């Protein structure tokens, strides 16, 4: 039996490495096409570009590993079934359960490694990638000029433009901000930017320069030009590397996220205490309605009861009604704040569960890939990658949908992040049962052809 397990693990190892490299390459190329405009034309050092691409490999690997596990299971057992190795093993008295031990061990091992990767390596690389991406975006701020947006990131000038078409800016207005002797404003009908070896050059056409000395405001000069150049020195082009302690939810480890969730729980409890205090003042009972509508309904009923209370004077009733209306406005604000805190808490809870649910999918993909590979009797790369992409696309869409529901406070984060795994577990159970009973569904029968 040891020989069998070693053989199966060896058969799965090479296809896994091959699948991981192919899927990572495909996802990486897709990312590169979308991200190439972030660093082109900015004069970045080649090592900076390599670092930026390397840091973004983390989230690509986190996605490609589960897909590679599914593809490996389909290819390995599809090839073995196609070559009648599975039939030979069964005729030797080896049960289907014995065949599943090695792939399950393989899936559990990959799951464990991916959990560690998602918790320690992925957040750190995401964090550094975001900082570097922001630094690259701010490099040469004039490359990011958009019409109607006032740019004050330049060291010597502020600039705003009216339009932009094919690299040519129109209605350009520039204001100096460091010259203590005079105030300079420049207007040009058009302008463009050219890159130099150690600077970049802003060329303006058909405009005016207005200069007013600060010492004697009567000394004013107006210069009309057809062409005017402004050279921004190399100091403004250098990439400034930031060091920030602020992290987003996808840049945190589980202990960091738990601290954030605990802080949200404290805020939520404070808001709930204030709501209970409001209802205690009005009803002498510490009520905590689930929603603002429920709380507002209770306060409305209290107002109705007040109008029917003959023991109170009209002035007392009006005074109490004003107090209740103030309470209504207050609880509306409190429930809005509570909703905001719950959203923030759910966003972080989603990341905790996702760090476990996606790696756990590796085990499920083994349980799905092995029986489908055996039944299909096809170990070719094309059919296997088609099936793996199909299954993973369904899984990923369900995961995104669940994340969206959790972020909107519609469904608890735990249910949203583990529902795709629960559904795929049912698929796995179904495919394993029909494999044991040697029943071939119509869809699998079509794949054989």
Secondary structure, DSSP 8 states (H G I E B T S, - for coil): -HHHHHHHHHHHHHHHHHHHHHHHHHHHHHHHHHHGGGTTTTT--HHHHHHHHHHTHHHHHHHHHHHHHHHHHHHHHHHHHHTTHHHHHHHTT--HHHHHHHHHHHHHHHHHHHHHIIIIIHHHHHHHHHHHHHHHHHTTGGGG--TT--B--SSSEEEEEEEEETTEEEEEEEEE-S-SSEEEEEEEEEEEEEE-SSSEEEEEEEEEEEEEESS-TT-EEEEEEEEEEEEE-GGGTS----------GGG--HHHHHHHHHHHHHHHHHHHHHHHHHHHHHHSS----SSHHHHHHHHHHHHHHHHT-TTS-HHHHHHHHHHHHHHHHHHHHHHHHHHHHHHHHHHHHHHHHHHHHHHHHHHHHHHHHHHHHHHHT---HHHHHHHHHHHHHHHHHHHHHHHHHHHTTSS-HHHHHHHHHHHHHHHHHHHHHHHHTT---HHHHHHH-
